[in-house]
């Protein structure tokens, strides 16, 4: 009887923990929706201020739009962490050999790329594409996108335009 009671108590303790992620995901969806609405609202107010032409109002509205975008990005980041989409760090700490730098070198010098920057096709040629991103617990690349190795860094590239979508510095040891 004691074993049954103990098992029942353990199950009761574990069940609420299982139910939390679905509630958290619903809340994050609502937060993201609310943040997008805030962005649209702030952009509308910015357009109105630009029509009126008052410099102080325009500056204040630009700041509000920037803050709304920042809050949206933070909520996206929080959602990704809650869903384990950033778990490559956890995996890297436990599998050091997989993330070892090795003797890989590019025929060009190291450049620190930023999101939104354009890069030449030689940087994301077939030689540098990570063919198995799931092995490194990287998020799945979208259509016309690929994960590319650049020295220790990993870049997500829009292969049609050559634009850097995401950078992960010091990905490899």
C-alpha positions as CSV (number, residue, x, y, z in Angstrom):
1,X,0.0,0.0,0.0
2,X,2.9,2.4,0.8
3,X,4.4,1.8,-2.7
4,X,1.1,2.6,-4.3
5,X,0.6,5.8,-2.3
6,X,4.2,6.9,-3.0
7,X,3.7,6.2,-6.7
8,X,0.4,8.2,-6.7
9,X,2.1,11.1,-5.0
10,X,4.9,11.1,-7.5
11,X,2.5,11.0,-10.3
12,X,0.5,13.9,-8.8
13,X,3.7,15.9,-8.5
14,X,4.8,15.1,-12.1
15,X,1.5,15.8,-13.9
16,X,1.4,19.6,-13.3
17,X,4.9,19.8,-14.7
18,X,3.8,18.1,-17.9
19,X,0.8,20.4,-18.3
20,X,2.9,23.6,-17.9
21,X,4.6,23.6,-21.4
22,X,1.3,23.7,-23.2
23,X,0.0,26.5,-21.1
24,X,3.3,28.3,-21.5
25,X,3.2,27.9,-25.3
26,X,-0.3,29.3,-25.4
27,X,0.8,32.2,-23.4
28,X,3.8,32.8,-25.5
29,X,1.6,32.7,-28.7
30,X,-0.7,35.3,-27.1
31,X,2.3,37.4,-26.1
32,X,3.8,37.2,-29.6
33,X,0.4,38.1,-31.2
34,X,0.1,41.0,-28.7
35,X,3.6,42.2,-29.5
36,X,2.9,42.1,-33.3
37,X,-0.3,44.2,-32.7
38,X,1.8,46.7,-30.6
39,X,4.3,46.9,-33.5
40,X,1.5,47.7,-36.0
41,X,0.0,50.2,-33.6
42,X,3.3,52.0,-33.0
43,X,4.1,52.0,-36.7
44,X,0.7,53.6,-37.4
45,X,1.4,56.3,-34.8
46,X,4.8,56.9,-36.4
47,X,3.2,57.5,-39.8
48,X,0.7,59.9,-38.2
49,X,3.5,61.8,-36.5
50,X,5.4,62.0,-39.8
51,X,2.4,63.4,-41.5
52,X,2.1,66.1,-38.8
53,X,5.8,66.8,-39.0
54,X,6.6,67.4,-35.4
55,X,10.2,66.3,-34.8
56,X,9.8,65.5,-31.2
57,X,6.8,63.3,-31.8
58,X,8.6,61.5,-34.7
59,X,11.6,60.8,-32.5
60,X,9.3,59.5,-29.6
61,X,7.3,57.3,-32.0
62,X,10.5,55.9,-33.6
63,X,11.7,55.0,-30.1
64,X,8.4,53.3,-29.4
65,X,8.6,51.3,-32.6
66,X,12.1,50.2,-31.7
67,X,11.0,49.1,-28.2
68,X,8.1,47.2,-29.6
69,X,10.4,45.3,-32.1
70,X,12.9,44.6,-29.2
71,X,10.1,43.2,-27.0
72,X,8.9,41.0,-29.9
73,X,12.4,39.6,-30.5
74,X,12.9,38.9,-26.7
75,X,9.6,37.0,-26.6
76,X,10.6,35.0,-29.7
77,X,14.0,34.2,-28.0
78,X,12.2,33.1,-24.8
79,X,9.8,30.9,-26.8
80,X,12.7,29.3,-28.6
81,X,14.5,28.6,-25.4
82,X,11.4,27.1,-23.8
83,X,11.0,24.7,-26.7
84,X,14.6,23.7,-26.6
85,X,15.5,25.3,-29.9
86,X,18.7,26.6,-28.4
87,X,19.8,23.3,-27.1
88,X,23.0,23.1,-29.3
89,X,24.8,24.7,-26.3
90,X,23.7,22.0,-24.0
91,X,24.7,19.4,-26.6
92,X,28.1,21.0,-27.3
93,X,29.1,21.0,-23.6
94,X,28.5,17.2,-23.5
95,X,30.0,16.3,-26.9
96,X,33.2,18.2,-27.2
97,X,34.7,15.9,-29.8
98,X,31.7,16.5,-32.2
99,X,32.2,20.3,-32.0
100,X,36.0,20.1,-32.2
101,X,37.5,22.6,-34.7
102,X,39.7,20.0,-36.4
103,X,42.1,21.0,-39.1
104,X,39.6,22.9,-41.2
105,X,40.8,26.1,-42.8
106,X,39.3,28.3,-45.5
107,X,41.3,29.9,-48.3
108,X,40.1,33.3,-47.2
109,X,40.6,35.3,-44.0
110,X,38.2,35.3,-41.0
111,X,35.5,37.9,-41.1
112,X,33.0,38.6,-38.4
113,X,29.6,38.7,-40.2
114,X,26.5,40.4,-38.9
115,X,22.8,39.6,-39.4
116,X,21.5,41.4,-42.5
117,X,24.9,41.7,-44.2
118,X,25.6,40.3,-47.7
119,X,28.3,37.9,-48.4
120,X,29.8,36.5,-51.5
121,X,28.9,33.0,-52.9
122,X,32.4,31.8,-52.2
123,X,31.7,31.9,-48.5
124,X,28.6,29.6,-48.7
125,X,29.8,27.3,-51.4
126,X,29.1,23.5,-51.1
127,X,32.5,23.1,-49.4
128,X,31.3,25.1,-46.4
129,X,27.7,24.0,-46.1
130,X,26.8,21.9,-43.0
131,X,25.1,19.0,-44.6
132,X,23.7,17.5,-41.3
133,X,22.6,20.4,-39.0
134,X,20.5,18.1,-36.9
135,X,23.7,16.4,-35.8
136,X,24.6,19.7,-34.1
137,X,21.1,20.4,-32.8
138,X,20.8,23.4,-35.0
139,X,17.3,24.6,-36.0
140,X,16.1,23.4,-39.4
141,X,17.1,25.7,-42.2
142,X,14.2,27.0,-44.3
143,X,13.7,27.0,-48.0
144,X,16.6,28.6,-49.9
145,X,18.6,28.7,-46.6
146,X,21.6,26.8,-45.4
147,X,23.9,26.6,-42.4
148,X,27.4,27.4,-43.3
149,X,30.7,27.0,-41.4
150,X,33.0,30.0,-41.3
151,X,36.0,29.2,-39.1
152,X,34.6,28.8,-35.6
153,X,31.3,30.5,-36.4
154,X,28.1,29.1,-38.0
155,X,26.0,31.3,-40.3
156,X,22.5,30.8,-41.6
157,X,22.5,32.2,-45.1
158,X,19.7,33.0,-47.6
159,X,21.3,31.3,-50.6
160,X,19.3,33.3,-53.1
161,X,20.4,36.7,-52.0
162,X,23.5,36.0,-50.0
163,X,22.2,37.6,-46.9
164,X,23.2,36.5,-43.4
165,X,20.0,35.5,-41.5
166,X,21.6,34.3,-38.2
167,X,25.1,34.0,-36.8
168,X,26.3,31.8,-34.0
169,X,29.8,32.9,-33.0
170,X,32.3,30.5,-31.5
171,X,30.1,27.5,-32.3
172,X,33.0,25.2,-32.7
173,X,35.7,24.8,-30.0
